[in-house]
Amino acid sequence: MADKIRFIPDQTDPARLYKLVAGLVVPRPIALTSTVDAQGRANLAPFSWFNAIAADTPHLCLSIGEHPGGRTKDTLANILSTGEFVINAVGESIATRMDACAREYPPDVDEFAATGLTPVPASLVRPPCVAESSAWFECRLVQALPLPRSSYTLVIGEAVAIHVDAGAIDARGRIDMAALRNIGRLAGNAYCRLDQPFSLEHDSFNRYGPHP
């Protein structure tokens, strides 16, 4: 067994701690999250502290930190104000524009217009969806939980509608990963592709049918 270096969070420089967590918990899916404020102005921002946490009643979560100066991020402010958001999947084709949405725009700037992404109406919630994204989760807020001793808030939403490009669903009704072409976040400026999947046999997955 290789030697390990131990880090105690309370005794570790915050920048170093961030790099440890971001570099070890990989790959992370990316939630390109669209919201609107109380006046209906759209906002679009990516978050990689994100995942699915339930499937029978679909629930998704994302963790949203503060701006460096301590200001609440527009995404969180909008979710708390309206109780709604859309998570748009991020494929290779929109990776550059997703990254541009992470810039420090003022609250009155529409990231759709700034990045050239196309807003289209959602079916059950007010925030728009990203036309160029291959999948959308329309979500309603279930809980926003400020994390203890942290600048992050954990947002849990129920997906009330899920939209998927027809070309990303195969003849058996399963998601075609090669067609979806989603990317994952690594650390720093690094991302990854879903280009070399492999399978492991595991009986507990058979309740949902065999996987490709």
TORPA-4810 file (N, C-alpha, C, O; in nm, 3 decimals):
<nodes>
NODE_1_0.085_-0.119_0.000_0.000_0.000_0.000_0.088_0.124_0.000_0.184_0.134_0.077_M
NODE_2_0.055_0.220_-0.087_0.135_0.341_-0.097_0.118_0.427_0.027_0.013_0.425_0.092_A
NODE_3_0.221_0.503_0.060_0.213_0.596_0.173_0.111_0.705_0.141_0.097_0.747_0.026_D
NODE_4_0.040_0.750_0.243_-0.059_0.856_0.228_-0.012_0.981_0.302_0.057_0.973_0.403_K
NODE_5_-0.052_1.096_0.250_-0.030_1.224_0.317_-0.163_1.267_0.375_-0.263_1.275_0.304_I
NODE_6_-0.166_1.295_0.505_-0.290_1.332_0.571_-0.307_1.483_0.572_-0.212_1.557_0.593_R
NODE_7_-0.432_1.527_0.548_-0.468_1.668_0.554_-0.584_1.685_0.652_-0.685_1.615_0.640_F
NODE_8_-0.571_1.775_0.746_-0.679_1.810_0.838_-0.741_1.939_0.787_-0.673_2.042_0.785_I
NODE_9_-0.869_1.939_0.746_-0.927_2.058_0.683_-0.908_2.186_0.762_-0.876_2.291_0.705_P
NODE_10_-0.927_2.180_0.895_-0.914_2.301_0.976_-0.771_2.355_0.980_-0.748_2.470_1.018_D
NODE_11_-0.675_2.271_0.941_-0.535_2.311_0.946_-0.473_2.324_0.806_-0.351_2.331_0.791_Q
NODE_12_-0.559_2.329_0.705_-0.513_2.334_0.566_-0.554_2.466_0.503_-0.666_2.513_0.522_T
NODE_13_-0.464_2.525_0.427_-0.494_2.650_0.356_-0.618_2.630_0.268_-0.628_2.528_0.199_D
NODE_14_-0.714_2.724_0.269_-0.838_2.706_0.193_-0.817_2.679_0.044_-0.887_2.597_-0.014_P
NODE_15_-0.721_2.747_-0.018_-0.695_2.723_-0.160_-0.646_2.580_-0.182_-0.687_2.514_-0.277_A
NODE_16_-0.558_2.534_-0.094_-0.507_2.397_-0.103_-0.620_2.297_-0.081_-0.626_2.195_-0.148_R
NODE_17_-0.708_2.328_0.013_-0.819_2.238_0.044_-0.913_2.227_-0.076_-0.959_2.118_-0.109_L
NODE_18_-0.940_2.340_-0.140_-1.026_2.337_-0.259_-0.965_2.250_-0.367_-1.034_2.169_-0.428_Y
NODE_19_-0.835_2.266_-0.390_-0.769_2.188_-0.495_-0.768_2.039_-0.462_-0.777_1.956_-0.552_K
NODE_20_-0.757_2.005_-0.334_-0.762_1.865_-0.295_-0.897_1.804_-0.328_-0.905_1.698_-0.391_L
NODE_21_-1.004_1.870_-0.284_-1.137_1.815_-0.305_-1.173_1.813_-0.453_-1.223_1.712_-0.504_V
NODE_22_-1.147_1.924_-0.522_-1.181_1.932_-0.664_-1.100_1.835_-0.748_-1.148_1.787_-0.850_A
NODE_23_-0.979_1.806_-0.705_-0.894_1.716_-0.781_-0.917_1.569_-0.751_-0.884_1.483_-0.833_G
NODE_24_-0.974_1.539_-0.634_-0.996_1.400_-0.595_-1.135_1.349_-0.629_-1.152_1.232_-0.661_L
NODE_25_-1.235_1.437_-0.623_-1.372_1.395_-0.653_-1.397_1.423_-0.801_-1.451_1.527_-0.839_V
NODE_26_-1.356_1.327_-0.885_-1.362_1.344_-1.030_-1.404_1.212_-1.096_-1.380_1.105_-1.040_V
NODE_27_-1.465_1.219_-1.214_-1.515_1.342_-1.277_-1.647_1.384_-1.214_-1.718_1.302_-1.157_P
NODE_28_-1.679_1.511_-1.225_-1.805_1.562_-1.173_-1.893_1.605_-1.291_-1.845_1.672_-1.382_R
NODE_29_-2.021_1.567_-1.291_-2.110_1.617_-1.395_-2.129_1.767_-1.379_-2.103_1.823_-1.273_P
NODE_30_-2.172_1.831_-1.484_-2.186_1.977_-1.485_-2.333_2.013_-1.503_-2.400_1.965_-1.595_I
NODE_31_-2.382_2.098_-1.416_-2.519_2.149_-1.426_-2.514_2.291_-1.479_-2.481_2.384_-1.405_A
NODE_32_-2.548_2.309_-1.605_-2.563_2.444_-1.660_-2.702_2.490_-1.620_-2.802_2.448_-1.679_L
NODE_33_-2.709_2.576_-1.519_-2.832_2.603_-1.447_-2.893_2.736_-1.490_-2.830_2.841_-1.480_T
NODE_34_-3.017_2.729_-1.537_-3.087_2.851_-1.577_-3.193_2.886_-1.472_-3.265_2.800_-1.422_S
NODE_35_-3.199_3.014_-1.441_-3.295_3.067_-1.345_-3.347_3.200_-1.397_-3.296_3.255_-1.494_T
NODE_36_-3.450_3.251_-1.330_-3.496_3.388_-1.355_-3.512_3.458_-1.222_-3.539_3.394_-1.120_V
NODE_37_-3.495_3.589_-1.223_-3.518_3.665_-1.100_-3.665_3.703_-1.089_-3.745_3.663_-1.174_D
NODE_38_-3.699_3.778_-0.987_-3.840_3.814_-0.964_-3.899_3.895_-1.078_-4.020_3.897_-1.097_A
NODE_39_-3.813_3.964_-1.153_-3.859_4.043_-1.268_-3.859_3.963_-1.397_-3.894_4.017_-1.503_Q
NODE_40_-3.821_3.836_-1.391_-3.822_3.751_-1.508_-3.695_3.754_-1.591_-3.691_3.697_-1.699_G
NODE_41_-3.589_3.822_-1.541_-3.463_3.829_-1.615_-3.386_3.698_-1.599_-3.374_3.646_-1.488_R
NODE_42_-3.335_3.644_-1.710_-3.272_3.513_-1.709_-3.127_3.519_-1.664_-3.057_3.619_-1.685_A
NODE_43_-3.083_3.411_-1.602_-2.943_3.393_-1.562_-2.904_3.250_-1.598_-2.986_3.159_-1.591_N
NODE_44_-2.778_3.232_-1.635_-2.731_3.100_-1.675_-2.589_3.081_-1.621_-2.500_3.162_-1.651_L
NODE_45_-2.567_2.976_-1.542_-2.436_2.956_-1.478_-2.410_2.807_-1.459_-2.502_2.731_-1.431_A
NODE_46_-2.282_2.763_-1.475_-2.249_2.622_-1.457_-2.201_2.591_-1.314_-2.137_2.673_-1.249_P
NODE_47_-2.235_2.471_-1.268_-2.192_2.424_-1.136_-2.151_2.278_-1.148_-2.224_2.197_-1.205_F
NODE_48_-2.034_2.245_-1.094_-1.990_2.105_-1.098_-1.999_2.036_-0.962_-1.969_1.918_-0.952_S
NODE_49_-2.040_2.109_-0.859_-2.075_2.043_-0.734_-2.223_2.004_-0.749_-2.312_2.068_-0.695_W
NODE_50_-2.245_1.896_-0.825_-2.379_1.863_-0.874_-2.392_1.713_-0.892_-2.297_1.644_-0.928_F
NODE_51_-2.515_1.661_-0.866_-2.539_1.520_-0.895_-2.688_1.488_-0.881_-2.766_1.568_-0.830_N
NODE_52_-2.724_1.367_-0.926_-2.857_1.312_-0.901_-2.853_1.240_-0.767_-2.754_1.174_-0.735_A
NODE_53_-2.961_1.251_-0.689_-2.961_1.188_-0.557_-3.080_1.095_-0.535_-3.087_1.028_-0.432_I
NODE_54_-3.175_1.089_-0.628_-3.286_0.995_-0.620_-3.346_0.979_-0.758_-3.339_1.071_-0.840_A
NODE_55_-3.405_0.860_-0.784_-3.461_0.834_-0.916_-3.609_0.801_-0.914_-3.678_0.830_-1.011_A
NODE_56_-3.660_0.740_-0.805_-3.802_0.702_-0.806_-3.891_0.826_-0.814_-3.985_0.831_-0.892_D
NODE_57_-3.860_0.925_-0.732_-3.905_1.062_-0.756_-3.777_1.139_-0.783_-3.700_1.166_-0.690_T
NODE_58_-3.751_1.177_-0.909_-3.618_1.229_-0.942_-3.584_1.355_-0.864_-3.657_1.454_-0.868_P
NODE_59_-3.473_1.350_-0.793_-3.420_1.465_-0.722_-3.275_1.489_-0.765_-3.198_1.394_-0.782_H
NODE_60_-3.240_1.614_-0.782_-3.105_1.655_-0.815_-3.057_1.755_-0.711_-3.137_1.823_-0.648_L
NODE_61_-2.926_1.763_-0.694_-2.873_1.861_-0.599_-2.756_1.934_-0.662_-2.682_1.878_-0.742_C
NODE_62_-2.740_2.057_-0.624_-2.620_2.132_-0.658_-2.583_2.218_-0.539_-2.669_2.265_-0.465_L
NODE_63_-2.454_2.238_-0.522_-2.403_2.318_-0.411_-2.347_2.447_-0.467_-2.262_2.446_-0.556_S
NODE_64_-2.395_2.559_-0.412_-2.363_2.690_-0.468_-2.289_2.772_-0.363_-2.343_2.800_-0.255_I
NODE_65_-2.165_2.809_-0.394_-2.087_2.891_-0.303_-2.112_3.039_-0.324_-2.181_3.079_-0.418_G
NODE_66_-2.056_3.119_-0.237_-2.067_3.264_-0.250_-1.964_3.316_-0.349_-1.867_3.248_-0.381_E
NODE_67_-1.987_3.440_-0.399_-1.883_3.510_-0.470_-1.766_3.536_-0.374_-1.787_3.539_-0.253_H
NODE_68_-1.644_3.553_-0.425_-1.529_3.577_-0.337_-1.550_3.689_-0.238_-1.497_3.684_-0.127_P
NODE_69_-1.626_3.791_-0.274_-1.650_3.902_-0.184_-1.761_3.877_-0.084_-1.792_3.964_-0.002_G
NODE_70_-1.823_3.758_-0.090_-1.928_3.724_0.005_-2.069_3.747_-0.047_-2.166_3.717_0.023_G
NODE_71_-2.082_3.800_-0.170_-2.216_3.824_-0.226_-2.280_3.693_-0.269_-2.212_3.604_-0.322_R
NODE_72_-2.411_3.681_-0.246_-2.485_3.563_-0.290_-2.486_3.556_-0.442_-2.510_3.656_-0.509_T
NODE_73_-2.459_3.439_-0.495_-2.460_3.424_-0.640_-2.602_3.438_-0.694_-2.699_3.403_-0.627_K
NODE_74_-2.612_3.493_-0.816_-2.742_3.519_-0.875_-2.826_3.392_-0.885_-2.947_3.395_-0.863_D
NODE_75_-2.763_3.279_-0.917_-2.837_3.154_-0.929_-2.909_3.120_-0.800_-3.028_3.088_-0.801_T
NODE_76_-2.838_3.126_-0.688_-2.899_3.093_-0.559_-3.006_3.196_-0.523_-3.114_3.158_-0.478_L
NODE_77_-2.977_3.323_-0.542_-3.077_3.426_-0.512_-3.204_3.404_-0.592_-3.315_3.418_-0.539_A
NODE_78_-3.190_3.369_-0.719_-3.307_3.347_-0.803_-3.385_3.222_-0.761_-3.508_3.224_-0.760_N
NODE_79_-3.314_3.115_-0.727_-3.382_2.993_-0.684_-3.460_3.019_-0.554_-3.574_2.974_-0.540_I
NODE_80_-3.399_3.090_-0.462_-3.468_3.120_-0.336_-3.587_3.211_-0.359_-3.687_3.202_-0.287_L
NODE_81_-3.578_3.299_-0.459_-3.686_3.393_-0.487_-3.803_3.327_-0.559_-3.918_3.354_-0.526_S
NODE_82_-3.774_3.240_-0.656_-3.880_3.184_-0.741_-3.912_3.038_-0.712_-4.022_2.991_-0.744_T
NODE_83_-3.818_2.966_-0.650_-3.840_2.824_-0.622_-3.826_2.734_-0.743_-3.871_2.619_-0.740_G
NODE_84_-3.766_2.784_-0.852_-3.757_2.706_-0.975_-3.621_2.720_-1.042_-3.554_2.823_-1.027_E
NODE_85_-3.580_2.617_-1.114_-3.457_2.624_-1.193_-3.459_2.511_-1.295_-3.535_2.415_-1.283_F
NODE_86_-3.374_2.524_-1.397_-3.357_2.420_-1.499_-3.210_2.381_-1.503_-3.122_2.467_-1.508_V
NODE_87_-3.184_2.251_-1.501_-3.048_2.200_-1.518_-3.036_2.148_-1.661_-3.108_2.057_-1.702_I
NODE_88_-2.944_2.209_-1.734_-2.920_2.173_-1.874_-2.792_2.091_-1.884_-2.688_2.132_-1.832_N
NODE_89_-2.800_1.975_-1.950_-2.682_1.891_-1.967_-2.579_1.964_-2.054_-2.614_2.043_-2.142_A
NODE_90_-2.452_1.934_-2.027_-2.343_1.999_-2.100_-2.270_1.896_-2.186_-2.201_1.809_-2.133_V
NODE_91_-2.287_1.906_-2.317_-2.215_1.822_-2.411_-2.095_1.895_-2.468_-2.076_2.014_-2.445_G
NODE_92_-2.015_1.822_-2.543_-1.893_1.880_-2.601_-1.924_2.002_-2.688_-1.846_2.097_-2.692_E
NODE_93_-2.037_1.999_-2.757_-2.067_2.105_-2.853_-2.088_2.241_-2.788_-2.074_2.344_-2.854_S
NODE_94_-2.123_2.243_-2.659_-2.146_2.372_-2.592_-2.047_2.397_-2.479_-2.067_2.485_-2.396_I
NODE_95_-1.939_2.319_-2.476_-1.843_2.330_-2.365_-1.786_2.470_-2.353_-1.778_2.525_-2.243_A
NODE_96_-1.745_2.529_-2.464_-1.684_2.662_-2.459_-1.783_2.766_-2.411_-1.748_2.854_-2.332_T
NODE_97_-1.907_2.758_-2.458_-2.007_2.856_-2.416_-2.051_2.833_-2.273_-2.083_2.929_-2.202_R
NODE_98_-2.052_2.707_-2.228_-2.077_2.680_-2.087_-1.972_2.749_-2.001_-2.005_2.814_-1.902_M
NODE_99_-1.845_2.736_-2.041_-1.736_2.796_-1.964_-1.749_2.948_-1.961_-1.719_3.012_-1.860_D
NODE_100_-1.794_3.007_-2.072_-1.812_3.152_-2.076_-1.920_3.198_-1.980_-1.916_3.311_-1.931_A
NODE_101_-2.017_3.113_-1.951_-2.123_3.149_-1.856_-2.071_3.164_-1.714_-2.138_3.222_-1.629_C
NODE_102_-1.951_3.112_-1.687_-1.894_3.119_-1.552_-1.824_3.252_-1.525_-1.777_3.275_-1.414_A
NODE_103_-1.816_3.339_-1.624_-1.751_3.467_-1.603_-1.830_3.551_-1.503_-1.949_3.528_-1.481_R
NODE_104_-1.763_3.649_-1.443_-1.824_3.733_-1.341_-1.906_3.846_-1.407_-1.864_3.962_-1.408_E
NODE_105_-2.020_3.810_-1.460_-2.109_3.910_-1.519_-2.187_3.982_-1.410_-2.218_3.923_-1.307_Y
NODE_106_-2.220_4.111_-1.431_-2.310_4.179_-1.337_-2.448_4.112_-1.338_-2.483_4.045_-1.436_P
NODE_107_-2.526_4.128_-1.231_-2.655_4.060_-1.221_-2.752_4.092_-1.335_-2.838_4.010_-1.367_P
NODE_108_-2.739_4.211_-1.398_-2.833_4.247_-1.503_-2.794_4.195_-1.642_-2.864_4.222_-1.739_D
NODE_109_-2.682_4.121_-1.652_-2.638_4.068_-1.781_-2.704_3.932_-1.805_-2.703_3.846_-1.718_V
NODE_110_-2.761_3.915_-1.924_-2.822_3.789_-1.965_-2.714_3.701_-2.028_-2.665_3.732_-2.137_D
NODE_111_-2.678_3.593_-1.961_-2.572_3.506_-2.012_-2.611_3.436_-2.142_-2.525_3.400_-2.222_E
NODE_112_-2.740_3.417_-2.164_-2.783_3.361_-2.293_-2.736_3.453_-2.406_-2.674_3.407_-2.502_F
NODE_113_-2.764_3.581_-2.394_-2.726_3.676_-2.497_-2.574_3.691_-2.504_-2.518_3.704_-2.613_A
NODE_114_-2.508_3.689_-2.389_-2.364_3.711_-2.386_-2.286_3.595_-2.448_-2.176_3.616_-2.501_A
NODE_115_-2.340_3.473_-2.443_-2.267_3.356_-2.491_-2.322_3.298_-2.620_-2.262_3.207_-2.677_T
NODE_116_-2.434_3.349_-2.667_-2.492_3.298_-2.790_-2.574_3.172_-2.774_-2.612_3.111_-2.874_G
NODE_117_-2.603_3.132_-2.652_-2.692_3.018_-2.630_-2.837_3.064_-2.645_-2.868_3.181_-2.624_L
NODE_118_-2.923_2.970_-2.682_-3.061_3.006_-2.719_-3.159_2.965_-2.610_-3.168_2.847_-2.578_T
NODE_119_-3.233_3.060_-2.552_-3.334_3.023_-2.453_-3.463_2.975_-2.521_-3.508_3.035_-2.619_P
NODE_120_-3.520_2.868_-2.468_-3.650_2.820_-2.515_-3.737_2.796_-2.392_-3.685_2.759_-2.286_V
NODE_121_-3.868_2.817_-2.404_-3.954_2.804_-2.286_-3.954_2.662_-2.229_-3.956_2.564_-2.303_P
NODE_122_-3.952_2.653_-2.097_-3.974_2.526_-2.030_-4.124_2.495_-2.031_-4.205_2.581_-2.065_A
NODE_123_-4.161_2.373_-1.992_-4.301_2.335_-1.998_-4.376_2.360_-1.868_-4.497_2.385_-1.869_S
NODE_124_-4.304_2.352_-1.752_-4.372_2.361_-1.622_-4.312_2.464_-1.527_-4.372_2.493_-1.423_L
NODE_125_-4.196_2.520_-1.561_-4.132_2.619_-1.475_-4.100_2.744_-1.556_-4.103_2.741_-1.679_V
NODE_126_-4.070_2.852_-1.486_-4.047_2.980_-1.554_-3.910_2.995_-1.619_-3.901_3.055_-1.726_R
NODE_127_-3.802_2.944_-1.560_-3.672_2.963_-1.625_-3.668_2.895_-1.762_-3.728_2.790_-1.780_P
NODE_128_-3.598_2.954_-1.857_-3.587_2.893_-1.990_-3.487_2.778_-1.990_-3.402_2.766_-1.902_P
NODE_129_-3.499_2.694_-2.092_-3.404_2.586_-2.117_-3.304_2.632_-2.223_-3.328_2.729_-2.295_C
NODE_130_-3.192_2.560_-2.233_-3.090_2.590_-2.333_-3.116_2.502_-2.455_-3.103_2.380_-2.447_V
NODE_131_-3.152_2.563_-2.568_-3.189_2.487_-2.687_-3.078_2.394_-2.731_-3.105_2.284_-2.778_A
NODE_132_-2.952_2.437_-2.716_-2.838_2.358_-2.764_-2.801_2.241_-2.673_-2.719_2.158_-2.710_E
NODE_133_-2.861_2.233_-2.555_-2.834_2.124_-2.463_-2.913_2.000_-2.503_-3.026_2.011_-2.552_S
NODE_134_-2.855_1.881_-2.482_-2.921_1.756_-2.523_-3.024_1.707_-2.422_-3.103_1.619_-2.455_S
NODE_135_-3.025_1.761_-2.301_-3.121_1.718_-2.200_-3.147_1.830_-2.101_-3.057_1.907_-2.066_A
NODE_136_-3.272_1.837_-2.056_-3.312_1.940_-1.959_-3.385_1.874_-1.843_-3.463_1.780_-1.863_W
NODE_137_-3.360_1.922_-1.723_-3.436_1.885_-1.604_-3.506_2.011_-1.552_-3.440_2.102_-1.503_F
NODE_138_-3.635_2.016_-1.564_-3.711_2.127_-1.504_-3.732_2.095_-1.356_-3.789_1.991_-1.323_E
NODE_139_-3.687_2.182_-1.268_-3.684_2.151_-1.126_-3.759_2.254_-1.042_-3.764_2.373_-1.075_C
NODE_140_-3.819_2.205_-0.934_-3.877_2.291_-0.831_-3.800_2.268_-0.702_-3.766_2.155_-0.667_R
NODE_141_-3.775_2.376_-0.632_-3.696_2.371_-0.509_-3.766_2.288_-0.402_-3.884_2.307_-0.374_L
NODE_142_-3.692_2.195_-0.342_-3.738_2.117_-0.229_-3.680_2.173_-0.099_-3.751_2.194_-0.001_V
NODE_143_-3.549_2.198_-0.101_-3.482_2.249_0.018_-3.353_2.320_-0.021_-3.282_2.277_-0.112_Q
NODE_144_-3.324_2.429_0.047_-3.195_2.497_0.035_-3.132_2.496_0.173_-3.181_2.559_0.266_A
NODE_145_-3.022_2.423_0.185_-2.962_2.397_0.315_-2.824_2.461_0.324_-2.729_2.412_0.262_L
NODE_146_-2.810_2.572_0.400_-2.675_2.627_0.421_-2.589_2.524_0.495_-2.630_2.471_0.598_P
NODE_147_-2.471_2.497_0.442_-2.386_2.396_0.502_-2.311_2.453_0.622_-2.263_2.566_0.616_L
NODE_148_-2.301_2.378_0.730_-2.234_2.427_0.851_-2.089_2.465_0.825_-2.017_2.392_0.757_P
NODE_149_-2.049_2.577_0.878_-1.910_2.624_0.869_-1.863_2.629_0.724_-1.749_2.594_0.695_R
NODE_150_-1.950_2.672_0.635_-1.918_2.673_0.492_-1.987_2.793_0.427_-2.087_2.844_0.478_S
NODE_151_-1.932_2.836_0.314_-1.995_2.942_0.236_-2.089_2.886_0.130_-2.142_2.960_0.048_S
NODE_152_-2.109_2.754_0.131_-2.192_2.688_0.030_-2.333_2.660_0.083_-2.354_2.639_0.202_Y
NODE_153_-2.428_2.660_-0.010_-2.566_2.620_0.019_-2.602_2.502_-0.071_-2.586_2.509_-0.193_T
NODE_154_-2.649_2.395_-0.010_-2.691_2.277_-0.086_-2.836_2.296_-0.130_-2.926_2.310_-0.047_L
NODE_155_-2.858_2.295_-0.261_-2.990_2.313_-0.318_-3.040_2.178_-0.367_-2.973_2.112_-0.448_V
NODE_156_-3.155_2.136_-0.320_-3.217_2.010_-0.364_-3.344_2.044_-0.440_-3.429_2.118_-0.391_I
NODE_157_-3.355_1.989_-0.560_-3.473_2.015_-0.642_-3.535_1.886_-0.692_-3.465_1.788_-0.716_G
NODE_158_-3.666_1.887_-0.708_-3.737_1.775_-0.769_-3.754_1.804_-0.917_-3.802_1.910_-0.955_E
NODE_159_-3.715_1.708_-1.001_-3.733_1.723_-1.144_-3.878_1.692_-1.179_-3.922_1.577_-1.169_A
NODE_160_-3.950_1.794_-1.221_-4.092_1.776_-1.253_-4.113_1.749_-1.402_-4.223_1.710_-1.442_V
NODE_161_-4.011_1.769_-1.483_-4.015_1.733_-1.625_-3.872_1.710_-1.673_-3.781_1.784_-1.635_A
NODE_162_-3.854_1.609_-1.755_-3.723_1.575_-1.811_-3.738_1.568_-1.963_-3.826_1.500_-2.014_I
NODE_163_-3.651_1.640_-2.033_-3.654_1.640_-2.179_-3.520_1.586_-2.230_-3.414_1.625_-2.180_H
NODE_164_-3.524_1.498_-2.329_-3.402_1.440_-2.386_-3.412_1.441_-2.538_-3.517_1.409_-2.593_V
NODE_165_-3.304_1.479_-2.605_-3.302_1.471_-2.751_-3.337_1.330_-2.796_-3.286_1.232_-2.742_D
NODE_166_-3.426_1.321_-2.894_-3.468_1.189_-2.944_-3.349_1.106_-2.991_-3.348_0.985_-2.974_A
NODE_167_-3.249_1.171_-3.049_-3.133_1.099_-3.099_-3.043_1.044_-2.991_-2.954_0.965_-3.021_G
NODE_168_-3.064_1.083_-2.866_-2.983_1.033_-2.754_-3.050_0.916_-2.683_-3.000_0.868_-2.582_A
NODE_169_-3.164_0.868_-2.736_-3.233_0.751_-2.681_-3.228_0.641_-2.785_-3.273_0.661_-2.898_I
NODE_170_-3.175_0.525_-2.748_-3.159_0.417_-2.845_-3.288_0.338_-2.863_-3.390_0.369_-2.801_D
NODE_171_-3.283_0.237_-2.946_-3.402_0.159_-2.980_-3.460_0.084_-2.861_-3.578_0.049_-2.862_A
NODE_172_-3.379_0.060_-2.758_-3.427_-0.009_-2.638_-3.479_0.088_-2.532_-3.521_0.046_-2.424_R
NODE_173_-3.476_0.217_-2.563_-3.524_0.316_-2.469_-3.422_0.361_-2.368_-3.456_0.429_-2.271_G
NODE_174_-3.296_0.325_-2.388_-3.190_0.365_-2.297_-3.113_0.483_-2.354_-3.115_0.508_-2.474_R
NODE_175_-3.045_0.555_-2.265_-2.966_0.669_-2.309_-2.842_0.620_-2.383_-2.769_0.533_-2.334_I
NODE_176_-2.820_0.676_-2.499_-2.702_0.645_-2.581_-2.592_0.744_-2.542_-2.596_0.860_-2.582_D
NODE_177_-2.496_0.698_-2.463_-2.392_0.786_-2.412_-2.308_0.848_-2.523_-2.265_0.963_-2.513_M
NODE_178_-2.286_0.771_-2.630_-2.206_0.822_-2.740_-2.277_0.937_-2.810_-2.213_1.030_-2.858_A
NODE_179_-2.410_0.929_-2.816_-2.487_1.037_-2.877_-2.499_1.157_-2.783_-2.498_1.271_-2.827_A
NODE_180_-2.509_1.129_-2.654_-2.522_1.236_-2.556_-2.396_1.322_-2.551_-2.404_1.445_-2.549_L
NODE_181_-2.280_1.258_-2.547_-2.150_1.326_-2.551_-2.134_1.430_-2.441_-2.079_1.537_-2.463_R
NODE_182_-2.184_1.397_-2.321_-2.165_1.488_-2.209_-2.019_1.492_-2.167_-1.943_1.398_-2.191_N
NODE_183_-1.980_1.602_-2.105_-1.845_1.616_-2.052_-1.851_1.621_-1.900_-1.956_1.645_-1.842_I
NODE_184_-1.738_1.597_-1.836_-1.728_1.605_-1.691_-1.620_1.702_-1.651_-1.527_1.730_-1.727_G
NODE_185_-1.632_1.755_-1.530_-1.533_1.849_-1.476_-1.428_1.772_-1.398_-1.460_1.682_-1.321_R
NODE_186_-1.304_1.808_-1.419_-1.194_1.754_-1.340_-1.148_1.863_-1.244_-1.226_1.904_-1.158_L
NODE_187_-1.027_1.910_-1.255_-0.978_2.017_-1.168_-0.915_2.125_-1.253_-0.867_2.099_-1.363_A
NODE_188_-0.914_2.248_-1.201_-0.856_2.358_-1.275_-0.928_2.379_-1.407_-1.051_2.393_-1.409_G
NODE_189_-0.854_2.380_-1.517_-0.912_2.397_-1.650_-0.940_2.265_-1.720_-0.971_2.265_-1.839_N
NODE_190_-0.928_2.154_-1.650_-0.937_2.022_-1.713_-1.079_1.967_-1.711_-1.151_1.978_-1.611_A
NODE_191_-1.119_1.908_-1.823_-1.248_1.841_-1.840_-1.223_1.703_-1.900_-1.111_1.673_-1.943_Y
NODE_192_-1.326_1.619_-1.902_-1.311_1.487_-1.961_-1.431_1.454_-2.048_-1.538_1.513_-2.033_C
NODE_193_-1.411_1.359_-2.140_-1.516_1.310_-2.230_-1.560_1.170_-2.189_-1.486_1.098_-2.121_R
NODE_194_-1.680_1.133_-2.231_-1.728_0.996_-2.210_-1.695_0.913_-2.333_-1.784_0.866_-2.403_L
NODE_195_-1.565_0.894_-2.359_-1.528_0.829_-2.484_-1.472_0.688_-2.466_-1.447_0.619_-2.565_D
NODE_196_-1.452_0.643_-2.343_-1.401_0.508_-2.321_-1.474_0.440_-2.204_-1.411_0.403_-2.105_Q
NODE_197_-1.607_0.422_-2.215_-1.679_0.355_-2.106_-1.646_0.206_-2.101_-1.606_0.147_-2.202_P
NODE_198_-1.664_0.145_-1.985_-1.649_0.001_-1.972_-1.757_-0.049_-1.879_-1.814_0.029_-1.802_F
NODE_199_-1.785_-0.179_-1.883_-1.894_-0.237_-1.806_-1.841_-0.336_-1.704_-1.739_-0.402_-1.725_S
NODE_200_-1.913_-0.346_-1.591_-1.889_-0.447_-1.490_-2.022_-0.516_-1.460_-2.126_-0.450_-1.449_L
NODE_201_-2.020_-0.649_-1.449_-2.143_-0.721_-1.418_-2.176_-0.709_-1.270_-2.090_-0.729_-1.184_E
NODE_202_-2.302_-0.677_-1.242_-2.343_-0.660_-1.102_-2.493_-0.689_-1.095_-2.574_-0.617_-1.153_H
NODE_203_-2.530_-0.795_-1.023_-2.668_-0.842_-1.024_-2.767_-0.741_-0.971_-2.882_-0.740_-1.014_D
NODE_204_-2.725_-0.654_-0.878_-2.821_-0.562_-0.817_-2.876_-0.461_-0.916_-2.980_-0.400_-0.889_S
NODE_205_-2.810_-0.442_-1.030_-2.860_-0.348_-1.130_-2.969_-0.410_-1.217_-3.035_-0.339_-1.293_F
NODE_206_-2.990_-0.542_-1.207_-3.082_-0.609_-1.299_-3.228_-0.574_-1.276_-3.311_-0.604_-1.362_N
NODE_207_-3.262_-0.512_-1.164_-3.400_-0.470_-1.139_-3.447_-0.372_-1.245_-3.567_-0.360_-1.270_R
NODE_208_-3.352_-0.301_-1.309_-3.386_-0.205_-1.414_-3.357_-0.260_-1.553_-3.368_-0.188_-1.652_Y
NODE_209_-3.319_-0.389_-1.563_-3.286_-0.448_-1.691_-3.138_-0.440_-1.718_-3.067_-0.359_-1.658_G
NODE_210_-3.089_-0.525_-1.809_-2.944_-0.525_-1.838_-2.899_-0.395_-1.899_-2.972_-0.330_-1.974_P
NODE_211_-2.777_-0.356_-1.864_-2.718_-0.234_-1.917_-2.634_-0.268_-2.041_-2.582_-0.379_-2.052_H
NODE_212_-2.619_-0.173_-2.133_-2.535_-0.197_-2.250_-2.389_-0.209_-2.208_-2.301_-0.230_-2.292_P
</nodes>
